[in-house]
Amino acid sequence: MKTAYLDIETSYDGTFTDQRLFKDYKHHRITVIGLRIMDGESDAFIQLIGKDVTRANLMLVLKGVDRLVTYNGRSVRDKVKGFVGFDFPVIAAQLGVVLDQEFAHVDLCPECWSKGLWGGLKAVEQILGLKRKLPGKDGKWADEMWKKYETTRDEAIKKEVLAYNEEDVMMLRCVEEALAKR
């Protein structure tokens, strides 16, 4: 089964009011889509960056994928809390494709809830005993760094954001494996 683990980074250009920031899908501009594609012995990591973030490019990368895995990515309400996620609604708003209508999808967030694991991806990783190589970074950090990169064009900043996104994507598989053992 060909599986893609997916995570996005965004740059927010709306007006911050409160927690609605995460529901303001139209004002999050996708800066990076990270994908780990696993198919038998094949394991590839791909990032769509900046202007390469297009519907055509995303669908090309996902060609032949049987299943998508995210953490809080769903565009449909989950059965645990009735919440919509983040990644797929932002992708739908920007690229015009609803990924969980196009592909089978596993969202690890409600999977974690069903096992009594609460919090964002990094909090769940800690509960599961998983260690990051790049601790102390989050989506807000990635947003700020991407904006700094756009201003300075400092490639070192861009590399940091890409490394952060890669670690998020790779941790999805680690969380999925840890959940299977619980």
Stockholm file with secondary structure:
# STOCKHOLM 1.0

chainA/1-182         MKTAYLDIETSYDGTFTDQRLFKDYKHHRITVIGLRIMDGESDAFIQLIGKDVTRANLMLVLKGVDRLVTYNGRSVRDKVKGFVGFDFPVIAAQLGVVLDQEFAHVDLCPECWSKGLWGGLKAVEQILGLKRKLPGKDGKWADEMWKKYETTRDEAIKKEVLAYNEEDVMMLRCVEEALAKR
#=GR chainA/1-182 SS CCEEEEEEEEEECSCCCSGGGGGCGGGEEEEEEEEEEEETTEEEEEEEEGGGCCHHHHHHHTTTCCEEEESSCCSSCCSSSCCCCSHHHHHHHHHSCCHHHHSEEEEHHHHHHHTTCCSCHHHHHHHTTCCCSSTTCCHHHHHHHHHHHHHHCCHHHHHHHHHHHHHHHHHHHHHHHHHHTC
#=GC SS_cons         CCEEEEEEEEEECSCCCSGGGGGCGGGEEEEEEEEEEEETTEEEEEEEEGGGCCHHHHHHHTTTCCEEEESSCCSSCCSSSCCCCSHHHHHHHHHSCCHHHHSEEEEHHHHHHHTTCCSCHHHHHHHTTCCCSSTTCCHHHHHHHHHHHHHHCCHHHHHHHHHHHHHHHHHHHHHHHHHHTC
//
